[in-house]
């Protein structure tokens, strides 16, 4: 017990010395909080990273944003997350993960990051109300679904409107659904939905798809799939749940109604990486480029979840990458300490 208390006192002294040294370095500039590890984002990637980092006694600070929780808060029941045989609401899963992280000592601030300076160490992070310094950072800000922008769409999210066929297809067994889009994701989602749905109609605003030929062939050869070209969704119809869509032909402006019970939006996602543009390497779509899964070109900067993953974008894969990022961050900090 005496040894453990001595260790705790030593650890506190080390952190105080770090903070004092940094404050002295900054001189008269605004005082900041010095942290060993800051996690930006509080979806499944950020929360998983927080759990692993906190269990490793890194005492991470999580900057969760003004609307913490990520894309899971837009879902209803999640049936494919391991450990919940009866399914679990997205909001409930996020709450449980946060409580688990807090149990091990993770701390949370619901601030949006406005700026990040990673040109020198310690790294600096600014929010609207505060400035932080960190020896290591895990970026887990996720990606945002590119929606159609309809008022009726927002009203039916989780009640027949979805952006994830892999997540929600089983809820549409023996029902008629549409998929909006013309890329590989739309083709892949359409084929996957045929395992459950009675019929799948692809609605595309152009006269041809931009998907690769192999994906087009796979979708168009499926007897359950049909296509409506040169058409957009003008409105989603229904009372409590989706009951149909109002379609508009972009060439003739003709309006037609189609009875369906599900609308799957597959027009892409936008990675939440704008605050690191020109600071970290991004691909042509804005996803952060990584090496060894969660590392970046800058030592001490790690990435987890959908902000770097444009292929899977599942809660379980995001959580897995969060764990990897936390493990690598822990090793980095340990090496720095004894370096």
BATOR-477219 format. One record per residue: residue in one letter; x, y, z of N, C-alpha, C in turn. Coordinates in steps of 0.05 Angstrom, whole numbers, plus 5000, padded with zeros to 4 digits. Example, Ala and Ser with C-alpha at 12.3 -4.5 7.8 and 13.67 -1.06 7.14 Angstrom:
BEGIN
R   residu    n_X    n_Y    n_Z   ca_X   ca_Y   ca_Z    c_X    c_Y    c_Z
R        A   5264   4886   5156   5246   4910   5156   5264   4934   5156
R        S   5257   4955   5142   5273   4979   5143   5258   5001   5157
//
This chain:
BEGIN
R   residu    n_X    n_Y    n_Z   ca_X   ca_Y   ca_Z    c_X    c_Y    c_Z
R        X   5017   4976   5000   5000   5000   5000   5017   5025   5000
R        X   5039   5024   5017   5057   5048   5018   5070   5052   4991
R        X   5079   5030   4978   5091   5033   4952   5072   5045   4931
R        X   5047   5035   4932   5027   5045   4913   5022   5075   4917
R        X   5020   5084   4942   5015   5112   4948   5039   5129   4938
R        X   5063   5118   4943   5087   5132   4934   5087   5135   4903
R        X   5078   5114   4890   5077   5115   4860   5057   5137   4852
R        X   5034   5138   4865   5014   5158   4858   5024   5186   4861
R        X   5038   5191   4884   5049   5217   4889   5070   5224   4868
R        X   5088   5205   4861   5108   5209   4840   5095   5216   4814
R        X   5074   5201   4807   5060   5205   4782   5048   5233   4781
R        X   5036   5242   4803   5025   5269   4804   5046   5290   4801
R        X   5069   5285   4814   5092   5304   4812   5102   5306   4784
R        X   5103   5283   4770   5113   5284   4742   5094   5300   4725
R        X   5068   5296   4728   5049   5311   4712   5050   5341   4719
R        X   5054   5348   4744   5056   5376   4752   5081   5389   4740
R        X   5103   5374   4740   5128   5384   4728   5124   5389   4698
R        X   5111   5369   4685   5106   5373   4656   5090   5398   4651
R        X   5068   5402   4667   5051   5425   4663   5066   5451   4668
R        X   5082   5451   4690   5097   5475   4697   5117   5482   4675
R        X   5131   5461   4665   5151   5465   4644   5138   5477   4619
R        X   5114   5467   4613   5101   5476   4589   5091   5505   4593
R        X   5080   5511   4616   5070   5538   4622   5093   5558   4621
R        X   5116   5549   4631   5140   5566   4631   5148   5571   4602
R        X   5148   5551   4586   5155   5553   4557   5136   5572   4543
R        X   5111   5572   4550   5091   5589   4536   5093   5618   4546
R        X   5105   5622   4569   5108   5649   4579   5082   5662   4586
R        X   5076   5685   4573   5052   5700   4580   5028   5691   4564
R        X   5031   5670   4546   5008   5661   4531   4987   5649   4549
R        X   4964   5645   4537   4941   5635   4552   4948   5608   4565
R        X   4941   5604   4590   4947   5580   4604   4931   5557   4592
R        X   4943   5534   4589   4930   5510   4578   4932   5487   4597
R        X   4915   5467   4592   4916   5442   4607   4934   5422   4593
R        X   4954   5411   4607   4972   5392   4595   4962   5364   4601
R        X   4960   5347   4580   4950   5320   4583   4970   5301   4570
R        X   4970   5276   4580   4986   5255   4567   4973   5247   4541
R        X   4947   5243   4542   4932   5233   4518   4905   5247   4516
R        X   4900   5258   4493   4873   5269   4487   4861   5253   4464
R        X   4836   5245   4468   4821   5231   4447   4800   5250   4437
R        X   4800   5254   4410   4781   5273   4398   4759   5255   4385
R        X   4735   5257   4396   4713   5241   4386   4702   5221   4406
R        X   4676   5217   4406   4663   5200   4426   4643   5181   4415
R        X   4648   5172   4390   4633   5149   4379   4646   5123   4388
R        X   4640   5101   4376   4651   5075   4385   4681   5074   4384
R        X   4693   5088   4364   4723   5088   4363   4735   5103   4386
R        X   4725   5127   4391   4735   5144   4412   4731   5132   4440
R        X   4707   5120   4444   4701   5108   4470   4716   5083   4475
R        X   4720   5066   4454   4737   5043   4457   4765   5050   4464
R        X   4775   5071   4450   4802   5081   4456   4804   5090   4485
R        X   4783   5104   4494   4782   5114   4521   4783   5091   4542
R        X   4768   5070   4536   4767   5047   4555   4795   5035   4557
R        X   4808   5030   4534   4834   5017   4534   4855   5035   4546
R        X   4854   5061   4539   4874   5079   4550   4871   5083   4580
R        X   4846   5085   4589   4841   5089   4618   4850   5064   4634
R        X   4845   5041   4623   4853   5016   4637   4884   5014   4638
R        X   4897   5028   4619   4926   5028   4619   4937   5052   4636
R        X   4919   5064   4652   4926   5086   4670   4937   5110   4656
R        X   4928   5115   4631   4936   5139   4617   4919   5163   4623
R        X   4897   5159   4638   4880   5180   4646   4872   5199   4622
R        X   4861   5187   4601   4856   5203   4577   4834   5224   4581
R        X   4836   5246   4567   4815   5265   4565   4802   5262   4538
R        X   4775   5259   4538   4760   5255   4514   4745   5281   4507
R        X   4751   5293   4484   4737   5316   4475   4715   5306   4456
R        X   4691   5303   4467   4670   5289   4453   4653   5305   4434
R        X   4657   5331   4433   4640   5347   4416   4614   5356   4429
R        X   4601   5375   4417   4576   5385   4428   4553   5366   4424
R        X   4555   5347   4406   4535   5326   4402   4550   5299   4403
R        X   4558   5291   4427   4574   5267   4430   4559   5241   4423
R        X   4573   5221   4413   4561   5195   4408   4564   5185   4380
R        X   4568   5203   4361   4573   5194   4333   4548   5184   4319
R        X   4552   5170   4297   4530   5161   4280   4511   5141   4294
R        X   4521   5128   4315   4504   5108   4329   4479   5121   4341
R        X   4480   5146   4346   4457   5160   4358   4434   5163   4337
R        X   4440   5158   4312   4420   5159   4291   4407   5132   4286
R        X   4416   5112   4299   4405   5085   4295   4386   5078   4318
R        X   4369   5059   4312   4351   5049   4334   4364   5024   4346
R        X   4354   5001   4339   4365   4976   4350   4389   4966   4334
R        X   4411   4960   4347   4434   4949   4334   4434   4919   4341
R        X   4432   4902   4320   4430   4873   4323   4456   4859   4319
R        X   4476   4873   4308   4501   4858   4300   4525   4866   4317
R        X   4521   4879   4340   4544   4884   4357   4546   4861   4377
R        X   4570   4848   4378   4573   4824   4395   4566   4830   4424
R        X   4554   4810   4437   4548   4811   4465   4520   4820   4472
R        X   4504   4826   4452   4476   4835   4458   4457   4819   4441
R        X   4450   4794   4450   4434   4776   4434   4406   4787   4427
R        X   4396   4804   4444   4370   4816   4439   4372   4843   4424
R        X   4396   4851   4417   4400   4877   4405   4402   4899   4426
R        X   4411   4922   4418   4414   4945   4436   4411   4971   4421
R        X   4398   4990   4433   4395   5016   4420   4423   5029   4418
R        X   4427   5044   4396   4452   5058   4392   4459   5076   4415
R        X   4440   5092   4424   4444   5110   4446   4452   5096   4472
R        X   4440   5072   4476   4446   5057   4500   4474   5045   4499
R        X   4482   5036   4475   4509   5025   4472   4530   5047   4478
R        X   4525   5071   4467   4543   5093   4472   4545   5100   4502
R        X   4522   5100   4515   4521   5107   4544   4537   5086   4560
R        X   4533   5060   4553   4547   5039   4568   4578   5041   4563
R        X   4586   5047   4539   4614   5049   4533   4626   5073   4548
R        X   4612   5095   4549   4622   5118   4563   4625   5112   4593
R        X   4605   5100   4605   4606   5093   4633   4629   5074   4639
R        X   4634   5056   4621   4657   5037   4624   4683   5052   4624
R        X   4686   5071   4605   4710   5087   4604   4714   5104   4629
R        X   4692   5116   4639   4693   5133   4663   4700   5116   4687
R        X   4691   5091   4688   4697   5073   4710   4727   5070   4713
R        X   4742   5071   4691   4771   5067   4693   4786   5093   4694
R        X   4772   5116   4694   4786   5141   4698   4787   5160   4675
R        X   4773   5153   4653   4772   5172   4630   4755   5196   4638
R        X   4763   5219   4627   4748   5244   4633   4736   5254   4606
R        X   4714   5268   4608   4700   5277   4584   4694   5307   4585
R        X   4698   5319   4562   4689   5347   4558   4674   5348   4531
R        X   4650   5359   4532   4634   5360   4507   4639   5385   4492
R        X   4665   5388   4483   4673   5411   4468   4680   5403   4439
R        X   4674   5420   4420   4682   5416   4392   4710   5428   4388
R        X   4726   5412   4375   4753   5421   4369   4752   5439   4344
R        X   4763   5463   4347   4763   5482   4325   4790   5483   4311
R        X   4811   5476   4325   4838   5478   4312   4857   5459   4326
R        X   4876   5449   4311   4896   5431   4323   4923   5439   4311
R        X   4943   5441   4328   4971   5447   4320   4988   5423   4326
R        X   4997   5409   4306   5013   5385   4310   5041   5388   4297
R        X   5048   5414   4292   5074   5419   4279   5097   5415   4299
R        X   5092   5418   4325   5112   5414   4345   5100   5402   4370
R        X   5118   5392   4387   5109   5380   4412   5112   5399   4435
R        X   5095   5399   4456   5071   5383   4456   5050   5393   4436
R        X   5032   5375   4428   5012   5383   4409   4991   5402   4423
R        X   4979   5419   4407   4960   5438   4419   4933   5435   4406
R        X   4912   5436   4422   4885   5432   4413   4868   5455   4423
R        X   4853   5468   4406   4836   5490   4414   4806   5483   4410
R        X   4790   5490   4430   4761   5489   4428   4751   5517   4430
R        X   4725   5520   4429   4713   5547   4432   4719   5560   4459
R        X   4723   5543   4479   4725   5554   4506   4752   5550   4520
R        X   4770   5533   4507   4793   5526   4522   4816   5518   4502
R        X   4840   5516   4513   4862   5506   4498   4876   5484   4514
R        X   4885   5463   4500   4897   5440   4513   4924   5435   4500
R        X   4941   5421   4515   4966   5411   4504   4967   5381   4511
R        X   4979   5365   4492   4979   5336   4496   5005   5324   4485
R        X   5014   5303   4498   5037   5289   4488   5030   5270   4465
R        X   5005   5261   4466   4995   5243   4444   4965   5249   4440
R        X   4956   5244   4415   4929   5249   4408   4918   5225   4392
R        X   4893   5217   4397   4879   5198   4380   4856   5213   4368
R        X   4855   5213   4341   4834   5227   4326   4813   5206   4319
R        X   4789   5209   4329   4767   5189   4325   4741   5204   4319
R        X   4742   5223   4300   4720   5241   4295   4699   5229   4276
R        X   4704   5206   4265   4684   5192   4249   4678   5205   4222
R        X   4656   5197   4210   4647   5208   4185   4617   5213   4187
R        X   4608   5232   4171   4580   5239   4171   4566   5230   4145
R        X   4543   5218   4149   4528   5209   4125   4521   5233   4108
R        X   4524   5229   4081   4515   5249   4063   4485   5243   4057
R        X   4467   5259   4068   4439   5255   4066   4427   5269   4041
R        X   4402   5264   4035   4389   5277   4013   4382   5306   4018
R        X   4378   5312   4043   4372   5340   4051   4342   5346   4052
R        X   4326   5326   4053   4297   5330   4054   4287   5332   4083
R        X   4268   5348   4088   4256   5350   4115   4243   5324   4123
R        X   4230   5311   4104   4217   5285   4110   4237   5263   4115
R        X   4261   5266   4103   4282   5247   4108   4290   5247   4138
R        X   4295   5271   4148   4303   5274   4176   4282   5262   4195
R        X   4257   5266   4187   4235   5257   4204   4234   5226   4206
R        X   4243   5212   4185   4240   5183   4185   4266   5168   4190
R        X   4288   5182   4197   4312   5168   4203   4307   5150   4227
R        X   4313   5124   4224   4308   5104   4245   4280   5094   4244
R        X   4263   5104   4226   4236   5094   4223   4230   5088   4194
R        X   4250   5076   4181   4247   5068   4153   4268   5080   4135
R        X   4282   5101   4145   4304   5113   4130   4330   5105   4143
R        X   4349   5095   4127   4374   5085   4138   4397   5093   4119
R        X   4421   5094   4130   4444   5098   4113   4463   5074   4115
R        X   4454   5052   4127   4471   5029   4131   4455   5003   4126
R        X   4458   4992   4102   4444   4967   4096   4454   4944   4113
R        X   4480   4943   4117   4491   4921   4133   4479   4921   4162
R        X   4474   4945   4172   4463   4948   4199   4434   4940   4200
R        X   4418   4949   4180   4389   4950   4183   4374   4932   4164
R        X   4387   4918   4146   4373   4902   4126   4353   4882   4138
R        X   4361   4870   4160   4344   4849   4172   4317   4859   4181
R        X   4315   4886   4186   4289   4897   4194   4270   4900   4171
R        X   4279   4894   4147   4262   4898   4123   4257   4872   4108
R        X   4256   4851   4124   4250   4824   4112   4222   4824   4099
R        X   4222   4815   4074   4197   4813   4058   4183   4840   4054
R        X   4199   4862   4054   4188   4888   4048   4200   4899   4022
R        X   4188   4920   4012   4198   4933   3988   4214   4958   3996
R        X   4238   4961   3985   4255   4983   3993   4267   4995   3968
R        X   4277   5020   3972   4293   5033   3951   4321   5039   3961
R        X   4340   5040   3943   4367   5049   3949   4373   5073   3931
R        X   4381   5095   3944   4387   5119   3929   4417   5121   3925
R        X   4426   5122   3900   4455   5124   3895   4462   5110   3869
R        X   4487   5114   3860   4496   5102   3836   4525   5092   3836
R        X   4537   5092   3860   4565   5083   3862   4566   5054   3872
R        X   4591   5046   3878   4595   5018   3887   4579   5012   3913
R        X   4578   5032   3931   4564   5027   3956   4534   5022   3951
R        X   4522   5037   3933   4494   5032   3926   4490   5005   3914
R        X   4508   4996   3897   4505   4969   3885   4509   4948   3906
R        X   4529   4951   3923   4534   4931   3944   4510   4930   3964
R        X   4500   4953   3971   4477   4954   3990   4453   4941   3977
R        X   4449   4946   3952   4425   4934   3938   4426   4904   3938
R        X   4450   4893   3931   4453   4864   3930   4449   4852   3958
R        X   4461   4865   3978   4458   4855   4005   4429   4855   4014
R        X   4414   4876   4007   4386   4878   4016   4369   4857   4004
R        X   4376   4846   3981   4360   4825   3968   4359   4800   3985
R        X   4377   4797   4004   4377   4773   4022   4353   4775   4040
R        X   4342   4798   4044   4320   4802   4063   4295   4814   4050
R        X   4298   4835   4034   4275   4849   4023   4262   4833   4001
R        X   4236   4839   3997   4221   4827   3975   4230   4838   3948
R        X   4234   4865   3948   4244   4878   3923   4261   4902   3930
R        X   4280   4907   3912   4298   4930   3916   4298   4947   3890
R        X   4292   4972   3893   4292   4991   3870   4315   5011   3874
R        X   4333   5012   3855   4354   5032   3856   4344   5057   3842
R        X   4346   5079   3856   4338   5105   3845   4363   5122   3841
R        X   4368   5129   3816   4393   5144   3810   4386   5169   3793
R        X   4399   5190   3800   4393   5216   3787   4404   5219   3759
R        X   4423   5202   3752   4434   5203   3725   4425   5180   3708
R        X   4433   5180   3682   4425   5160   3664   4443   5135   3663
R        X   4465   5137   3679   4483   5114   3681   4496   5115   3708
R        X   4505   5092   3717   4518   5090   3743   4548   5098   3741
R        X   4559   5107   3764   4587   5112   3765   4602   5088   3779
R        X   4587   5068   3787   4598   5044   3799   4615   5029   3780
R        X   4634   5013   3790   4651   4997   3773   4634   4976   3759
R        X   4643   4967   3736   4627   4949   3719   4620   4923   3734
R        X   4639   4912   3749   4634   4887   3762   4612   4890   3783
R        X   4611   4913   3796   4590   4918   3816   4563   4923   3802
R        X   4564   4937   3780   4539   4941   3765   4528   4914   3756
R        X   4545   4897   3744   4536   4871   3734   4524   4854   3756
R        X   4536   4855   3779   4527   4840   3802   4499   4849   3810
R        X   4494   4875   3810   4468   4885   3819   4447   4881   3797
R        X   4454   4888   3772   4434   4887   3751   4426   4859   3743
R        X   4443   4839   3749   4436   4811   3743   4418   4798   3764
R        X   4414   4813   3786   4397   4802   3808   4368   4806   3802
R        X   4352   4785   3801   4324   4787   3793   4307   4804   3812
R        X   4316   4808   3837   4301   4824   3856   4305   4854   3853
R        X   4325   4862   3836   4333   4890   3834   4323   4902   3808
R        X   4311   4926   3809   4305   4941   3785   4316   4969   3789
R        X   4317   4984   3767   4330   5011   3768   4311   5032   3756
R        X   4310   5055   3769   4296   5078   3758   4318   5100   3754
R        X   4324   5106   3729   4345   5125   3723   4333   5154   3721
R        X   4352   5173   3721   4344   5202   3717   4322   5211   3736
R        X   4324   5202   3761   4303   5206   3780   4315   5212   3808
R        X   4301   5230   3822   4309   5237   3850   4285   5232   3868
R        X   4291   5229   3894   4270   5227   3914   4262   5256   3921
R        X   4237   5262   3917   4227   5289   3922   4215   5291   3950
R        X   4205   5269   3960   4193   5269   3987   4190   5240   3996
R        X   4193   5236   4023   4188   5210   4035   4161   5211   4049
R        X   4144   5192   4043   4117   5192   4052   4112   5172   4075
R        X   4092   5179   4092   4085   5161   4114   4075   5176   4138
R        X   4065   5162   4157   4056   5174   4183   4077   5168   4204
R        X   4075   5145   4217   4095   5138   4237   4120   5126   4225
R        X   4117   5112   4203   4139   5099   4189   4137   5104   4159
R        X   4158   5098   4145   4159   5102   4116   4138   5085   4103
R        X   4122   5097   4085   4101   5082   4071   4105   5085   4040
R        X   4122   5103   4032   4126   5107   4003   4145   5130   3998
R        X   4150   5135   3973   4166   5158   3965   4153   5172   3941
R        X   4158   5198   3939   4150   5213   3916   4175   5218   3899
R        X   4174   5208   3874   4197   5209   3857   4193   5230   3835
R        X   4215   5243   3828   4214   5264   3807   4234   5258   3785
R        X   4224   5256   3760   4242   5252   3737   4256   5278   3731
R        X   4282   5279   3731   4297   5304   3728   4296   5315   3699
R        X   4288   5298   3680   4286   5307   3653   4258   5317   3645
R        X   4238   5304   3656   4210   5311   3648   4196   5326   3670
R        X   4207   5325   3695   4195   5336   3719   4169   5321   3727
R        X   4165   5298   3715   4142   5282   3722   4145   5271   3750
R        X   4123   5272   3765   4122   5262   3793   4107   5236   3794
R        X   4118   5216   3809   4105   5191   3812   4109   5181   3841
R        X   4090   5167   3851   4093   5155   3878   4098   5126   3876
R        X   4116   5117   3894   4123   5088   3895   4120   5079   3924
R        X   4102   5059   3929   4099   5049   3956   4123   5031   3964
R        X   4137   5039   3985   4159   5024   3997   4158   5027   4027
R        X   4172   5009   4040   4174   5011   4069   4201   5019   4079
R        X   4220   5021   4061   4247   5028   4069   4262   5045   4048
R        X   4277   5064   4058   4294   5081   4040   4322   5080   4051
R        X   4340   5070   4034   4369   5068   4041   4384   5088   4025
R        X   4397   5107   4039   4412   5129   4026   4441   5120   4023
R        X   4450   5118   3998   4478   5107   3993   4492   5126   3975
R        X   4494   5151   3983   4508   5171   3966   4534   5180   3978
R        X   4544   5165   3997   4570   5170   4008   4570   5182   4036
R        X   4594   5184   4047   4598   5196   4073   4620   5217   4071
R        X   4620   5235   4090   4640   5257   4091   4656   5253   4116
R        X   4682   5247   4114   4698   5244   4138   4701   5271   4153
R        X   4699   5270   4179   4702   5294   4195   4731   5300   4200
R        X   4745   5308   4179   4774   5312   4180   4782   5340   4173
R        X   4763   5358   4169   4769   5385   4161   4789   5399   4178
R        X   4789   5394   4204   4806   5408   4223   4835   5400   4221
R        X   4841   5378   4206   4869   5369   4202   4877   5372   4173
R        X   4861   5385   4157   4868   5389   4129   4894   5405   4128
R        X   4912   5395   4110   4939   5407   4106   4957   5404   4130
R        X   4948   5388   4150   4965   5381   4173   4972   5351   4174
R        X   4952   5335   4165   4957   5306   4162   4950   5299   4133
R        X   4961   5278   4123   4956   5269   4096   4927   5258   4094
R        X   4912   5268   4075   4885   5259   4069   4884   5247   4041
R        X   4866   5228   4037   4863   5218   4009   4844   5237   3994
R        X   4838   5229   3969   4822   5247   3952   4794   5252   3963
R        X   4784   5234   3980   4758   5237   3992   4758   5251   4019
R        X   4782   5256   4029   4784   5269   4055   4789   5251   4079
R        X   4792   5225   4074   4797   5206   4096   4827   5208   4104
R        X   4832   5206   4129   4860   5208   4139   4875   5183   4130
R        X   4899   5187   4119   4916   5165   4110   4931   5155   4133
R        X   4931   5128   4137   4945   5116   4160   4965   5095   4150
R        X   4983   5088   4168   5001   5066   4164   4999   5047   4188
R        X   5003   5022   4183   4999   5002   4205   4973   5006   4219
R        X   4952   5012   4204   4924   5014   4212   4916   5039   4227
R        X   4932   5047   4247   4923   5070   4263   4944   5092   4267
R        X   4967   5089   4254   4989   5108   4256   4988   5129   4234
R        X   4999   5152   4239   5002   5172   4219   5032   5178   4215
R        X   5038   5196   4197   5066   5203   4192   5078   5219   4215
R        X   5062   5228   4234   5072   5243   4257   5071   5226   4281
R        X   5094   5222   4293   5096   5206   4318   5079   5219   4340
R        X   5062   5202   4352   5045   5212   4373   5017   5219   4364
R        X   5012   5219   4338   4985   5224   4328   4974   5198   4317
R        X   4952   5189   4328   4939   5164   4320   4911   5169   4310
R        X   4901   5150   4294   4874   5154   4282   4858   5128   4286
R        X   4832   5131   4292   4815   5108   4296   4787   5113   4284
R        X   4775   5092   4273   4748   5093   4264   4743   5104   4236
R        X   4719   5114   4231   4710   5120   4204   4723   5145   4192
R        X   4737   5161   4208   4751   5184   4196   4774   5174   4178
R        X   4782   5148   4181   4803   5137   4164   4793   5112   4149
R        X   4770   5102   4157   4760   5077   4145   4736   5082   4127
R        X   4740   5081   4101   4718   5086   4083   4707   5059   4072
R        X   4718   5037   4081   4710   5011   4071   4689   4997   4088
R        X   4693   4995   4114   4675   4980   4131   4654   4997   4145
R        X   4663   5017   4159   4646   5036   4173   4624   5022   4189
R        X   4633   5005   4207   4615   4991   4225   4623   4998   4254
R        X   4604   4996   4272   4611   5002   4300   4632   4984   4311
R        X   4631   4958   4303   4650   4939   4314   4678   4944   4303
R        X   4680   4952   4277   4707   4957   4266   4718   4983   4277
R        X   4701   5003   4281   4710   5028   4293   4720   5023   4322
R        X   4705   5007   4337   4714   5001   4365   4740   4986   4365
R        X   4744   4968   4346   4769   4952   4344   4792   4971   4339
R        X   4788   4990   4320   4811   5008   4314   4816   5027   4337
R        X   4795   5034   4352   4800   5050   4376   4817   5036   4396
R        X   4813   5010   4400   4830   4994   4418   4858   4994   4408
R        X   4862   4990   4382   4889   4989   4371   4904   5016   4374
R        X   4889   5037   4369   4901   5064   4372   4910   5069   4401
R        X   4893   5061   4420   4900   5065   4448   4924   5048   4457
R        X   4926   5024   4447   4949   5007   4453   4974   5019   4442
R        X   4973   5028   4417   4997   5041   4405   5004   5067   4418
R        X   4984   5082   4426   4989   5107   4441   5002   5102   4467
R        X   4993   5081   4481   5005   5074   4507   5035   5066   4504
R        X   5040   5051   4483   5068   5043   4478   5085   5067   4471
R        X   5074   5086   4455   5088   5110   4448   5095   5126   4473
R        X   5076   5130   4490   5080   5146   4514   5100   5133   4533
R        X   5099   5106   4534   5118   5091   4551   5146   5095   4541
R        X   5149   5092   4514   5176   5096   4502   5186   5124   4506
R        X   5168   5144   4504   5176   5172   4508   5186   5176   4537
R        X   5173   5163   4555   5179   5167   4583   5207   5155   4590
R        X   5213   5132   4577   5238   5119   4583   5259   5123   4561
R        X   5251   5140   4541   5267   5143   4517   5295   5153   4521
//
